[in-house]
Amino acid sequence: MNTVIQIALYLLTLATWVIIIQAVMSWLIAFNVINTHNDFVRQVWTTLDRITEPLYRPIRRIMPDFGALDLSPIVVLICIQILRIVLEGQIQPTYIS
């Protein structure tokens, strides 16, 4: 059972990093530091968007519209941290005699 929880924790860590990378990349695109006319940048952006959009969509339906400010990544990160705390509480120590 611990192995399944450890895999879930690893996937939550991976999801956290993907969300952070996508948020930083969106800021860089918004401030025109990187350009989406570059094929590589566009492919990375499209891939990150396709990965994160299913996580954001339910939250965007519930939350009010703040215009250009999108708070759904923050809400998803908070939910991931709550889930991480719950899963870490389920890990049982293994004793080697």
N, CA and C atoms as an extended XYZ file, in Angstrom:
291
Properties=species:S:1:pos:R:3:atomname:S:1:resname:S:1:resid:I:1 pbc="F F F"
N         0.820       -1.198        0.000 N   MET     1
C         0.000        0.000        0.000 CA  MET     1
C         0.866        1.265        0.000 C   MET     1
N         2.005        1.178        0.710 N   ASN     2
C         2.892        2.334        0.746 CA  ASN     2
C         3.415        2.687       -0.638 C   ASN     2
N         3.633        1.675       -1.469 N   THR     3
C         4.151        1.923       -2.811 CA  THR     3
C         3.156        2.716       -3.641 C   THR     3
N         1.891        2.379       -3.538 N   VAL     4
C         0.851        3.099       -4.286 CA  VAL     4
C         0.779        4.551       -3.832 C   VAL     4
N         0.880        4.765       -2.553 N   ILE     5
C         0.850        6.128       -2.014 CA  ILE     5
C         2.087        6.900       -2.451 C   ILE     5
N         3.239        6.249       -2.464 N   GLN     6
C         4.456        6.918       -2.909 CA  GLN     6
C         4.389        7.282       -4.387 C   GLN     6
N         3.791        6.424       -5.204 N   ILE     7
C         3.605        6.745       -6.623 CA  ILE     7
C         2.665        7.931       -6.773 C   ILE     7
N         1.587        7.937       -5.992 N   ALA     8
C         0.647        9.060       -6.039 CA  ALA     8
C         1.322       10.358       -5.611 C   ALA     8
N         2.160       10.301       -4.593 N   LEU     9
C         2.888       11.493       -4.150 CA  LEU     9
C         3.855       11.979       -5.224 C   LEU     9
N         4.496       11.049       -5.914 N   TYR    10
C         5.392       11.423       -7.008 CA  TYR    10
C         4.612       12.105       -8.129 C   TYR    10
N         3.447       11.562       -8.476 N   LEU    11
C         2.627       12.166       -9.525 CA  LEU    11
C         2.115       13.546       -9.112 C   LEU    11
N         1.812       13.724       -7.835 N   LEU    12
C         1.400       15.039       -7.350 CA  LEU    12
C         2.552       16.040       -7.437 C   LEU    12
N         3.765       15.589       -7.145 N   THR    13
C         4.937       16.458       -7.286 CA  THR    13
C         5.138       16.835       -8.745 C   THR    13
N         4.988       15.878       -9.639 N   LEU    14
C         5.112       16.141      -11.067 CA  LEU    14
C         4.050       17.141      -11.538 C   LEU    14
N         2.812       16.966      -11.082 N   ALA    15
C         1.737       17.891      -11.447 CA  ALA    15
C         2.017       19.298      -10.922 C   ALA    15
N         2.566       19.390       -9.724 N   THR    16
C         2.913       20.688       -9.160 CA  THR    16
C         3.931       21.407      -10.033 C   THR    16
N         4.965       20.692      -10.461 N   TRP    17
C         5.987       21.313      -11.297 CA  TRP    17
C         5.450       21.703      -12.666 C   TRP    17
N         4.573       20.886      -13.229 N   VAL    18
C         3.985       21.226      -14.529 CA  VAL    18
C         3.169       22.505      -14.411 C   VAL    18
N         2.399       22.650      -13.343 N   ILE    19
C         1.586       23.852      -13.138 CA  ILE    19
C         2.478       25.078      -12.949 C   ILE    19
N         3.550       24.924      -12.172 N   ILE    20
C         4.457       26.052      -11.953 CA  ILE    20
C         5.139       26.463      -13.256 C   ILE    20
N         5.606       25.492      -14.029 N   ILE    21
C         6.250       25.797      -15.307 CA  ILE    21
C         5.268       26.471      -16.258 C   ILE    21
N         4.034       25.992      -16.280 N   GLN    22
C         3.024       26.594      -17.155 CA  GLN    22
C         2.707       28.022      -16.729 C   GLN    22
N         2.652       28.279      -15.429 N   ALA    23
C         2.368       29.632      -14.948 CA  ALA    23
C         3.507       30.590      -15.296 C   ALA    23
N         4.743       30.157      -15.078 N   VAL    24
C         5.891       31.006      -15.409 CA  VAL    24
C         5.943       31.262      -16.907 C   VAL    24
N         5.671       30.224      -17.688 N   MET    25
C         5.698       30.396      -19.139 CA  MET    25
C         4.592       31.349      -19.600 C   MET    25
N         3.439       31.304      -18.949 N   SER    26
C         2.359       32.224      -19.334 CA  SER    26
C         2.745       33.673      -19.026 C   SER    26
N         3.471       33.888      -17.920 N   TRP    27
C         3.941       35.242      -17.618 CA  TRP    27
C         4.960       35.699      -18.653 C   TRP    27
N         5.873       34.806      -19.028 N   LEU    28
C         6.876       35.162      -20.027 CA  LEU    28
C         6.243       35.473      -21.376 C   LEU    28
N         5.191       34.752      -21.714 N   ILE    29
C         4.476       35.041      -22.966 CA  ILE    29
C         3.723       36.360      -22.848 C   ILE    29
N         3.094       36.597      -21.703 N   ALA    30
C         2.321       37.826      -21.519 CA  ALA    30
C         3.209       39.062      -21.586 C   ALA    30
N         4.427       38.975      -21.062 N   PHE    31
C         5.346       40.111      -21.084 CA  PHE    31
C         6.241       40.117      -22.315 C   PHE    31
N         5.935       39.237      -23.263 N   ASN    32
C         6.613       39.157      -24.549 CA  ASN    32
C         8.117       38.880      -24.410 C   ASN    32
N         8.465       38.097      -23.396 N   VAL    33
C         9.846       37.679      -23.235 CA  VAL    33
C        10.141       36.514      -24.178 C   VAL    33
N         9.193       35.596      -24.261 N   ILE    34
C         9.289       34.536      -25.251 CA  ILE    34
C         8.114       34.678      -26.217 C   ILE    34
N         8.308       34.227      -27.423 N   ASN    35
C         7.351       34.463      -28.487 CA  ASN    35
C         6.725       33.142      -28.915 C   ASN    35
N         5.411       33.117      -29.039 N   THR    36
C         4.723       31.895      -29.438 CA  THR    36
C         4.802       31.645      -30.937 C   THR    36
N         5.426       32.539      -31.685 N   HIS    37
C         5.624       32.281      -33.113 CA  HIS    37
C         6.739       31.264      -33.338 C   HIS    37
N         7.569       31.045      -32.320 N   ASN    38
C         8.593       30.012      -32.380 CA  ASN    38
C         7.898       28.655      -32.255 C   ASN    38
N         8.230       27.712      -33.139 N   ASP    39
C         7.554       26.410      -33.154 CA  ASP    39
C         7.759       25.637      -31.850 C   ASP    39
N         8.978       25.647      -31.332 N   PHE    40
C         9.248       24.911      -30.096 CA  PHE    40
C         8.453       25.482      -28.929 C   PHE    40
N         8.441       26.786      -28.793 N   VAL    41
C         7.700       27.445      -27.710 CA  VAL    41
C         6.212       27.141      -27.839 C   VAL    41
N         5.699       27.205      -29.056 N   ARG    42
C         4.278       26.931      -29.272 CA  ARG    42
C         3.931       25.484      -28.924 C   ARG    42
N         4.799       24.539      -29.269 N   GLN    43
C         4.541       23.135      -28.951 CA  GLN    43
C         4.581       22.885      -27.445 C   GLN    43
N         5.559       23.482      -26.771 N   VAL    44
C         5.633       23.327      -25.318 CA  VAL    44
C         4.402       23.943      -24.666 C   VAL    44
N         4.014       25.130      -25.120 N   TRP    45
C         2.852       25.813      -24.553 CA  TRP    45
C         1.571       24.999      -24.783 C   TRP    45
N         1.406       24.458      -25.979 N   THR    46
C         0.220       23.656      -26.291 CA  THR    46
C         0.182       22.390      -25.448 C   THR    46
N         1.330       21.756      -25.282 N   THR    47
C         1.396       20.544      -24.466 CA  THR    47
C         1.053       20.836      -23.016 C   THR    47
N         1.640       21.874      -22.457 N   LEU    48
C         1.339       22.235      -21.066 CA  LEU    48
C        -0.124       22.611      -20.898 C   LEU    48
N        -0.684       23.308      -21.880 N   ASP    49
C        -2.086       23.694      -21.812 CA  ASP    49
C        -2.995       22.474      -21.848 C   ASP    49
N        -2.664       21.506      -22.677 N   ARG    50
C        -3.486       20.290      -22.758 CA  ARG    50
C        -3.378       19.446      -21.494 C   ARG    50
N        -2.243       19.505      -20.826 N   ILE    51
C        -2.077       18.756      -19.582 CA  ILE    51
C        -2.846       19.425      -18.441 C   ILE    51
N        -2.764       20.747      -18.351 N   THR    52
C        -3.338       21.444      -17.196 CA  THR    52
C        -4.807       21.832      -17.358 C   THR    52
N        -5.286       21.957      -18.561 N   GLU    53
C        -6.666       22.412      -18.769 CA  GLU    53
C        -7.707       21.511      -18.095 C   GLU    53
N        -7.567       20.168      -18.130 N   PRO    54
C        -8.557       19.347      -17.400 CA  PRO    54
C        -8.552       19.581      -15.897 C   PRO    54
N        -7.436       20.027      -15.342 N   LEU    55
C        -7.387       20.342      -13.918 CA  LEU    55
C        -8.049       21.684      -13.627 C   LEU    55
N        -7.876       22.636      -14.535 N   TYR    56
C        -8.385       23.991      -14.320 CA  TYR    56
C        -9.878       24.127      -14.633 C   TYR    56
N       -10.371       23.383      -15.608 N   ARG    57
C       -11.733       23.581      -16.113 CA  ARG    57
C       -12.811       23.515      -15.025 C   ARG    57
N       -12.822       22.498      -14.144 N   PRO    58
C       -13.873       22.481      -13.107 CA  PRO    58
C       -13.788       23.666      -12.153 C   PRO    58
N       -12.578       24.112      -11.869 N   ILE    59
C       -12.397       25.232      -10.945 CA  ILE    59
C       -12.833       26.531      -11.607 C   ILE    59
N       -12.545       26.687      -12.885 N   ARG    60
C       -12.948       27.896      -13.604 CA  ARG    60
C       -14.462       28.009      -13.699 C   ARG    60
N       -15.166       26.879      -13.719 N   ARG    61
C       -16.632       26.922      -13.742 CA  ARG    61
C       -17.193       27.419      -12.419 C   ARG    61
N       -16.522       27.112      -11.327 N   ILE    62
C       -17.013       27.472       -9.994 CA  ILE    62
C       -16.617       28.895       -9.613 C   ILE    62
N       -15.378       29.266       -9.905 N   MET    63
C       -14.861       30.562       -9.464 CA  MET    63
C       -15.424       31.707      -10.297 C   MET    63
N       -15.582       32.878       -9.674 N   PRO    64
C       -16.032       34.040      -10.445 CA  PRO    64
C       -14.952       34.510      -11.417 C   PRO    64
N       -15.360       35.241      -12.427 N   ASP    65
C       -14.436       35.738      -13.436 CA  ASP    65
C       -13.725       36.984      -12.903 C   ASP    65
N       -12.395       36.941      -12.887 N   PHE    66
C       -11.589       38.067      -12.430 CA  PHE    66
C       -10.928       38.789      -13.585 C   PHE    66
N       -11.445       38.604      -14.768 N   GLY    67
C       -10.868       39.246      -15.946 CA  GLY    67
C        -9.614       38.522      -16.385 C   GLY    67
N        -8.530       39.249      -16.496 N   ALA    68
C        -7.271       38.660      -16.960 CA  ALA    68
C        -6.564       37.850      -15.874 C   ALA    68
N        -6.995       37.982      -14.623 N   LEU    69
C        -6.359       37.276      -13.511 CA  LEU    69
C        -6.978       35.889      -13.370 C   LEU    69
N        -6.179       34.859      -13.542 N   ASP    70
C        -6.642       33.482      -13.447 CA  ASP    70
C        -6.094       32.866      -12.170 C   ASP    70
N        -6.971       32.589      -11.228 N   LEU    71
C        -6.554       32.034       -9.942 CA  LEU    71
C        -6.671       30.518       -9.877 C   LEU    71
N        -7.111       29.891      -10.952 N   SER    72
C        -7.302       28.443      -10.922 CA  SER    72
C        -5.998       27.665      -10.680 C   SER    72
N        -4.830       28.086      -11.201 N   PRO    73
C        -3.610       27.339      -10.848 CA  PRO    73
C        -3.307       27.360       -9.357 C   PRO    73
N        -3.579       28.475       -8.698 N   ILE    74
C        -3.337       28.564       -7.257 CA  ILE    74
C        -4.271       27.624       -6.504 C   ILE    74
N        -5.534       27.579       -6.922 N   VAL    75
C        -6.503       26.695       -6.271 CA  VAL    75
C        -6.101       25.233       -6.475 C   VAL    75
N        -5.655       24.887       -7.678 N   VAL    76
C        -5.219       23.514       -7.947 CA  VAL    76
C        -3.993       23.174       -7.105 C   VAL    76
N        -3.052       24.093       -6.983 N   LEU    77
C        -1.871       23.836       -6.154 CA  LEU    77
C        -2.245       23.651       -4.684 C   LEU    77
N        -3.200       24.420       -4.195 N   ILE    78
C        -3.662       24.253       -2.811 CA  ILE    78
C        -4.316       22.887       -2.636 C   ILE    78
N        -5.136       22.474       -3.595 N   CYS    79
C        -5.781       21.155       -3.533 CA  CYS    79
C        -4.742       20.036       -3.570 C   CYS    79
N        -3.721       20.202       -4.385 N   ILE    80
C        -2.652       19.196       -4.454 CA  ILE    80
C        -1.930       19.097       -3.114 C   ILE    80
N        -1.659       20.227       -2.482 N   GLN    81
C        -0.970       20.196       -1.187 CA  GLN    81
C        -1.836       19.550       -0.112 C   GLN    81
N        -3.142       19.807       -0.142 N   ILE    82
C        -4.048       19.167        0.817 CA  ILE    82
C        -4.059       17.660        0.605 C   ILE    82
N        -4.141       17.240       -0.658 N   LEU    83
C        -4.113       15.816       -0.976 CA  LEU    83
C        -2.783       15.184       -0.571 C   LEU    83
N        -1.696       15.917       -0.733 N   ARG    84
C        -0.376       15.423       -0.329 CA  ARG    84
C        -0.327       15.194        1.187 C   ARG    84
N        -0.871       16.121        1.961 N   ILE    85
C        -0.885       15.984        3.425 CA  ILE    85
C        -1.685       14.763        3.837 C   ILE    85
N        -2.843       14.565        3.184 N   VAL    86
C        -3.684       13.408        3.500 CA  VAL    86
C        -2.955       12.111        3.166 C   VAL    86
N        -2.323       12.057        1.991 N   LEU    87
C        -1.625       10.832        1.590 CA  LEU    87
C        -0.406       10.555        2.459 C   LEU    87
N         0.328       11.599        2.832 N   GLU    88
C         1.494       11.391        3.686 CA  GLU    88
C         1.093       10.882        5.065 C   GLU    88
N        -0.105       11.232        5.514 N   GLY    89
C        -0.608       10.716        6.786 CA  GLY    89
C        -0.978        9.247        6.708 C   GLY    89
N        -1.179        8.731        5.499 N   GLN    90
C        -1.556        7.331        5.320 CA  GLN    90
C        -0.353        6.397        5.205 C   GLN    90
N         0.834        6.958        5.014 N   ILE    91
C         2.028        6.111        4.905 CA  ILE    91
C         2.343        5.525        6.268 C   ILE    91
N         2.488        4.220        6.286 N   GLN    92
C         2.771        3.540        7.532 CA  GLN    92
C         4.265        3.230        7.601 C   GLN    92
N         4.839        3.474        8.744 N   PRO    93
C         6.278        3.197        8.860 CA  PRO    93
C         6.567        1.697        8.745 C   PRO    93
N         7.662        1.389        8.094 N   THR    94
C         8.088       -0.001        7.984 CA  THR    94
C         9.258       -0.227        8.928 C   THR    94
N         9.166       -1.268        9.698 N   TYR    95
C        10.222       -1.589       10.664 CA  TYR    95
C        10.954       -2.839       10.201 C   TYR    95
N        12.250       -2.736       10.167 N   ILE    96
C        13.078       -3.865        9.786 CA  ILE    96
C        13.731       -4.404       11.058 C   ILE    96
N        13.478       -5.678       11.343 N   SER    97
C        14.030       -6.266       12.562 CA  SER    97
C        15.278       -7.051       12.271 C   SER    97
